[in-house]
Amino acid sequence: MGDLKFSRRKYETPAHPWEGERIKAENELLIKYGLKNKRELWRAQSLIRSLRAQSRELQARIRAGDPQAKVETDQLLARCARLSLLPQEGATLNDVLVLGTESILARRLQTIVYRKGLAYTPKQARQFIVHGHASVGGRKVTIPGYIVKRGEEELIQFYSQSPISNELHPMRPKPEELKAKEEVEEAKREAAEKEDIHVAKPKLKKIITTELKEEKVEDIEKASEPAPEPAEKG
Protein backbone atom coordinates (compact mmCIF):
# COMPACT_ATOMS: atom_id res chain seq x y z
CA MET A 1 0.00 0.00 0.00
CA GLY A 2 2.93 2.34 0.51
CA ASP A 3 3.56 4.95 3.11
CA LEU A 4 0.75 7.20 4.25
CA LYS A 5 1.10 10.80 3.16
CA PHE A 6 -0.17 13.58 5.36
CA SER A 7 -1.13 16.87 3.76
CA ARG A 8 0.85 19.86 4.94
CA ARG A 9 -0.46 23.32 5.58
CA LYS A 10 0.07 25.42 2.45
CA TYR A 11 -0.03 28.82 4.09
CA GLU A 12 1.62 30.84 6.84
CA THR A 13 -0.37 32.70 9.44
CA PRO A 14 0.47 36.32 10.35
CA ALA A 15 3.24 36.76 12.89
CA HIS A 16 1.02 38.91 15.11
CA PRO A 17 -2.70 37.98 15.31
CA TRP A 18 -4.02 41.38 16.46
CA GLU A 19 -3.09 44.16 14.06
CA GLY A 20 -5.93 46.55 13.29
CA GLU A 21 -4.74 47.82 9.89
CA ARG A 22 -3.91 44.32 8.63
CA ILE A 23 -7.24 42.88 9.82
CA LYS A 24 -9.13 45.72 8.13
CA ALA A 25 -7.27 45.17 4.85
CA GLU A 26 -7.88 41.41 5.03
CA ASN A 27 -11.60 41.88 5.61
CA GLU A 28 -11.85 44.17 2.60
CA LEU A 29 -10.21 41.53 0.38
CA LEU A 30 -12.51 38.84 1.79
CA ILE A 31 -15.55 40.89 0.79
CA LYS A 32 -14.15 41.98 -2.59
CA TYR A 33 -13.26 38.45 -3.76
CA GLY A 34 -15.94 36.51 -1.85
CA LEU A 35 -13.48 34.36 0.07
CA LYS A 36 -14.79 31.81 2.56
CA ASN A 37 -12.21 32.47 5.26
CA LYS A 38 -8.81 34.04 5.78
CA ARG A 39 -7.01 30.78 5.11
CA GLU A 40 -7.72 31.27 1.40
CA LEU A 41 -6.24 34.75 1.62
CA TRP A 42 -3.19 33.55 3.55
CA ARG A 43 -2.66 30.84 0.93
CA ALA A 44 -2.47 33.47 -1.81
CA GLN A 45 -0.15 35.61 0.30
CA SER A 46 2.14 32.63 0.94
CA LEU A 47 2.34 31.84 -2.78
CA ILE A 48 3.28 35.42 -3.64
CA ARG A 49 5.78 35.49 -0.77
CA SER A 50 7.39 32.31 -2.11
CA LEU A 51 7.68 33.69 -5.67
CA ARG A 52 9.21 36.93 -4.45
CA ALA A 53 11.68 35.09 -2.22
CA GLN A 54 12.79 32.99 -5.19
CA SER A 55 13.25 36.16 -7.23
CA ARG A 56 15.45 37.81 -4.60
CA GLU A 57 17.53 34.66 -4.19
CA LEU A 58 18.05 34.29 -7.95
CA GLN A 59 19.08 37.92 -8.31
CA ALA A 60 21.77 37.40 -5.65
CA ARG A 61 22.98 34.21 -7.33
CA ILE A 62 23.13 35.88 -10.75
CA ARG A 63 25.28 38.68 -9.31
CA ALA A 64 27.53 36.00 -7.83
CA GLY A 65 27.93 34.41 -11.28
CA ASP A 66 26.02 31.16 -10.68
CA PRO A 67 25.25 29.63 -14.13
CA GLN A 68 22.39 27.50 -12.76
CA ALA A 69 20.59 30.67 -11.61
CA LYS A 70 19.89 31.64 -15.23
CA VAL A 71 18.11 28.32 -15.84
CA GLU A 72 16.04 28.64 -12.68
CA THR A 73 15.20 32.25 -13.59
CA ASP A 74 13.75 31.14 -16.91
CA GLN A 75 11.73 28.45 -15.13
CA LEU A 76 10.35 30.94 -12.58
CA LEU A 77 9.36 33.48 -15.26
CA ALA A 78 7.79 30.69 -17.35
CA ARG A 79 5.73 29.59 -14.36
CA CYS A 80 4.50 33.14 -13.71
CA ALA A 81 3.67 33.53 -17.40
CA ARG A 82 1.80 30.19 -17.38
CA LEU A 83 -0.31 31.45 -14.48
CA SER A 84 -0.86 34.72 -16.39
CA LEU A 85 0.79 36.71 -13.61
CA LEU A 86 3.39 38.12 -16.01
CA PRO A 87 3.58 38.56 -19.80
CA GLN A 88 5.10 35.73 -21.78
CA GLU A 89 7.93 37.88 -23.11
CA GLY A 90 9.95 40.72 -21.67
CA ALA A 91 9.38 39.92 -17.98
CA THR A 92 12.23 40.14 -15.48
CA LEU A 93 12.87 39.13 -11.89
CA ASN A 94 12.05 42.69 -10.81
CA ASP A 95 8.55 42.21 -12.22
CA VAL A 96 8.06 39.25 -9.87
CA LEU A 97 8.83 41.53 -6.92
CA VAL A 98 6.02 43.87 -7.98
CA LEU A 99 3.37 41.12 -7.75
CA GLY A 100 0.90 41.41 -4.87
CA THR A 101 -1.76 39.31 -3.20
CA GLU A 102 -4.48 40.55 -5.54
CA SER A 103 -2.46 39.28 -8.51
CA ILE A 104 -3.23 35.75 -7.31
CA LEU A 105 -6.77 36.45 -6.12
CA ALA A 106 -7.64 37.85 -9.56
CA ARG A 107 -6.63 34.53 -11.20
CA ARG A 108 -8.86 32.34 -9.01
CA LEU A 109 -11.65 30.51 -10.82
CA GLN A 110 -14.23 32.10 -8.51
CA THR A 111 -13.10 35.62 -9.48
CA ILE A 112 -13.05 34.95 -13.21
CA VAL A 113 -16.48 33.26 -13.19
CA TYR A 114 -17.87 36.40 -11.56
CA ARG A 115 -16.05 38.80 -13.89
CA LYS A 116 -17.20 36.89 -16.96
CA GLY A 117 -20.80 37.55 -15.95
CA LEU A 118 -21.67 33.95 -15.07
CA ALA A 119 -22.78 35.00 -11.57
CA TYR A 120 -24.26 38.07 -9.93
CA THR A 121 -21.79 38.17 -7.03
CA PRO A 122 -18.48 36.51 -6.04
CA LYS A 123 -20.39 34.52 -3.40
CA GLN A 124 -22.77 33.16 -6.02
CA ALA A 125 -19.82 32.31 -8.26
CA ARG A 126 -18.38 30.26 -5.41
CA GLN A 127 -21.70 28.48 -4.94
CA PHE A 128 -21.93 27.61 -8.64
CA ILE A 129 -18.40 26.19 -8.65
CA VAL A 130 -18.78 24.13 -5.46
CA HIS A 131 -22.10 22.69 -6.71
CA GLY A 132 -20.51 21.59 -9.98
CA HIS A 133 -22.04 24.13 -12.36
CA ALA A 134 -18.75 25.50 -13.77
CA SER A 135 -16.27 23.93 -16.17
CA VAL A 136 -12.90 24.72 -17.69
CA GLY A 137 -12.51 23.38 -21.21
CA GLY A 138 -15.53 21.08 -20.74
CA ARG A 139 -14.08 19.59 -17.54
CA LYS A 140 -16.06 20.19 -14.35
CA VAL A 141 -14.04 22.02 -11.70
CA THR A 142 -15.38 22.28 -8.15
CA ILE A 143 -12.47 24.17 -6.55
CA PRO A 144 -13.09 27.93 -6.24
CA GLY A 145 -9.40 28.57 -5.57
CA TYR A 146 -8.26 26.87 -8.78
CA ILE A 147 -5.67 29.17 -10.44
CA VAL A 148 -6.77 29.70 -14.02
CA LYS A 149 -3.84 29.34 -16.40
CA ARG A 150 -3.15 31.41 -19.48
CA GLY A 151 -5.54 30.48 -22.28
CA GLU A 152 -8.06 28.80 -19.98
CA GLU A 153 -10.06 31.95 -19.27
CA GLU A 154 -11.86 31.72 -22.63
CA LEU A 155 -12.76 28.09 -21.89
CA ILE A 156 -14.67 28.84 -18.68
CA GLN A 157 -18.40 28.31 -18.98
CA PHE A 158 -21.30 26.46 -17.35
CA TYR A 159 -20.87 22.70 -17.18
CA SER A 160 -22.73 21.07 -20.06
CA GLN A 161 -24.66 18.68 -17.77
CA SER A 162 -25.62 21.42 -15.31
CA PRO A 163 -29.21 22.68 -15.40
CA ILE A 164 -27.86 26.25 -15.33
CA SER A 165 -26.32 25.68 -18.77
CA ASN A 166 -29.86 26.15 -20.09
CA GLU A 167 -30.23 29.82 -21.09
CA LEU A 168 -33.79 29.88 -19.72
CA HIS A 169 -32.77 28.78 -16.22
CA PRO A 170 -34.02 31.38 -13.66
CA MET A 171 -30.71 31.42 -11.72
CA ARG A 172 -28.70 32.26 -14.81
CA PRO A 173 -27.64 35.94 -14.80
CA LYS A 174 -29.30 38.14 -17.41
CA PRO A 175 -27.06 40.53 -19.40
CA GLU A 176 -29.33 43.51 -18.81
CA GLU A 177 -29.39 42.84 -15.05
CA LEU A 178 -25.60 42.58 -14.95
CA LYS A 179 -25.31 45.87 -16.83
CA ALA A 180 -27.66 47.59 -14.38
CA LYS A 181 -25.69 46.14 -11.46
CA GLU A 182 -22.40 47.44 -12.93
CA GLU A 183 -23.90 50.92 -13.31
CA VAL A 184 -25.01 50.91 -9.66
CA GLU A 185 -21.55 49.78 -8.49
CA GLU A 186 -19.87 52.43 -10.64
CA ALA A 187 -22.12 55.10 -9.10
CA LYS A 188 -21.21 53.83 -5.62
CA ARG A 189 -17.48 53.97 -6.43
CA GLU A 190 -17.78 57.53 -7.73
CA ALA A 191 -19.73 58.58 -4.62
CA ALA A 192 -17.08 56.98 -2.40
CA GLU A 193 -14.29 58.80 -4.25
CA LYS A 194 -16.10 62.13 -3.88
CA GLU A 195 -16.59 61.44 -0.16
CA ASP A 196 -12.87 60.70 0.24
CA ILE A 197 -12.00 63.97 -1.50
CA HIS A 198 -14.54 65.85 0.64
CA VAL A 199 -13.00 64.44 3.82
CA ALA A 200 -9.43 64.99 2.64
CA LYS A 201 -9.89 68.67 1.74
CA PRO A 202 -10.32 69.96 5.32
CA LYS A 203 -7.37 67.89 6.49
CA LEU A 204 -5.21 69.20 3.65
CA LYS A 205 -6.33 72.78 4.38
CA LYS A 206 -5.41 72.36 8.05
CA ILE A 207 -1.97 71.00 7.17
CA ILE A 208 -1.25 73.83 4.72
CA THR A 209 -2.49 76.47 7.21
CA THR A 210 -0.29 75.02 9.96
CA GLU A 211 2.77 74.99 7.68
CA LEU A 212 2.16 78.59 6.59
CA LYS A 213 1.85 79.70 10.21
CA GLU A 214 5.10 77.96 11.10
CA GLU A 215 6.88 79.57 8.15
CA LYS A 216 5.52 83.00 9.12
CA VAL A 217 6.74 82.60 12.71
CA GLU A 218 10.18 81.58 11.44
CA ASP A 219 10.34 84.67 9.18
CA ILE A 220 9.37 86.96 12.09
CA GLU A 221 12.01 85.39 14.34
CA LYS A 222 14.67 85.81 11.68
CA ALA A 223 13.67 89.46 11.10
CA SER A 224 13.85 90.21 14.85
CA GLU A 225 17.35 88.83 15.22
CA PRO A 226 20.03 91.57 15.51
CA ALA A 227 22.23 92.05 12.49
CA PRO A 228 25.78 90.76 12.93
CA GLU A 229 28.32 93.46 13.73
CA PRO A 230 30.93 94.12 11.02
CA ALA A 231 34.34 92.76 11.74
CA GLU A 232 36.94 95.30 12.77
CA LYS A 233 39.78 95.86 10.38
CA GLY A 234 43.14 95.00 11.83
Secondary structure, 3 states (H helix, E strand, C coil): CCCCCCCCCCCCCCCCCCCHHHHHHHHHHHHHHCCCCHHHHHHHHHHHHHHHHHHHHHHHHHHCCCHHHHHHHHHHHHHHHHCCCCCCCCCCHHHHHHCCHHHHHCCEHHHHHHHCCCCCCHHHHHHHHHCCCEEECCEECCCCCCECCCCCHHHEEECCCCHHHCCCCCCCCCHHHHHHHHHHHHHHHHHHHHHHHHHHHHHHHHHHHHHHHHHHHHHHHHHHCCCCCCCCCC
